[in-house]
Amino acid sequence: MAEFIPVGAFDIVIFGGTGDLSQRKLLPALYHRWIDGQIAEGSNIIGVSRTALTDAEFVTFAFDACCAATDGKLNQAAWKKFAKCLSYVTMDATDTKADWGGLKAALVKDAKRPCIFYLAVTPKIYVPICEALGQTGLAEGNARIVLEKPIGTDLQSARAINAGVGAVFAEDCIYRIDHYLGKETVQNLLVLRFANSLFEPLWNQSAVDHIQITVAEHYGVGDRAGYYDGSGALRDMVQNHILQLLCLIMMEPPNSIDGDAIRTEKIKVLQALRPITAENVAEDTVRAQYVAGNVEGETVAGYLDELGHESGTETFVAIKAAVDNWRWAQVPIYLRTGKRMKARHSEIVVRFRPTPHAMFGAQDAQSNRLVINVQPDEGVQLYLQIKEPGPGGLRIKSLPLNLSYQDNFTVRYPDAYERLLMDVVRGNLSLFMRREEVEAAWEWVDGLIAAWAAADVPMRTYQAGVEDGPIEAKVMTRVDDCDWWEAG
Ligand code: BG6
């Protein structure tokens, strides 16, 4: 039975309180935790931004946000009580000379009470806001800071942010969010690997042939084109979400589920990622942009048409990566992500080696696979070879043992932000990234970007709505005889 364990009363200040993240994710996440009785009465949710709003206007903003997030099925009685937690302060939080009195007055003066500062703003102002919090005395007591991705745009800028934030907040008060870590199926990776004795003996280069991680999206860049064009698929998705999935799949068993035990193991994986250089980048990566096509029955424009100008930014990337350590030597890890693909689906596929002797001939060439569906249709499938019943000779078929979340659980899956926000209140750092993780991931990504430039790797194209992205990504895996797993 799902049970919500209430957290003690807290204050949360959302810088960027009227922004997109606050509207789409944070306020609805807090509302959902409230209606489940997890948030204590007396907690304060304070929106802060330069947009001049009254408390009542912020409550209306939050109401609209929560209505949209619940398809209009807002619980009116619960909302009335929840709305009492909400207030708003108009201010420029980067300005130490501004009047911070309004914000201070909205916070409960109790050194033990968690006071969470959530930076739902552009990363450019993370450091100025932290400095202002330090100078105004707000970074004291039980203060915690939450940083959204992207933490920088490269290693240098990430280091500058980490140093600036770290000058004000101790590392164990810094919560670097990667919302993929809050997804139910991503948390399940730990349980699947370390609560089942079945997999661990096989989880290494002697039994695993290769691993694939796919995060495909059917939507385009939409109104985020400005941000996205300065980022691209590699920085937007691989540097964080995909490398985090890779870490959870490839790390050594931690001693415990303690935040630092897990994070220490993840860092080792990132540090063991083989650098991609000008020598191998053309063979081991593909970058591409979508051109006009058809997605879910609708004709959609190409990336450059949406942008209205030329661009060298990739909307798709495929990478053959390697983790150079004892466990994973010689095991290719294929990563891919793209916008405007056929459907939204994220999955991890672990393909095991074929049997050492093909007793049944060519037909048993299909080897076992573990497919972990991260989203949608969350679940796990273990493909086994079985004998197809009936006459006509011995025929072998690959069929899954199918563990579907939907068939087994009726609870609503909380949005990733619900879990992550409650973990910040509880002080549980397991699902947040440590400074070295972010920096190690950037170091690898920066090397890859430099290699693209040095080797002048061409930008490929793919039609919006195709299943696999550009043909070159198929060719890349074919070379190793490892086709991308076709979902569904
Ligand atoms: C964000 C990226 O971090 O993750 C977006 O900036 C992407 O470009 C999104 O669409 C994907 O998240 P989810 O939870 O929808 O898979």
Boltz pocket constraint, residues with backbone or C-beta under 6 A from the ligand:
constraints:
  - pocket:
      binder: B
      contacts: [[A, 149], [A, 217], [A, 236], [A, 237]]
      max_distance: 6.0
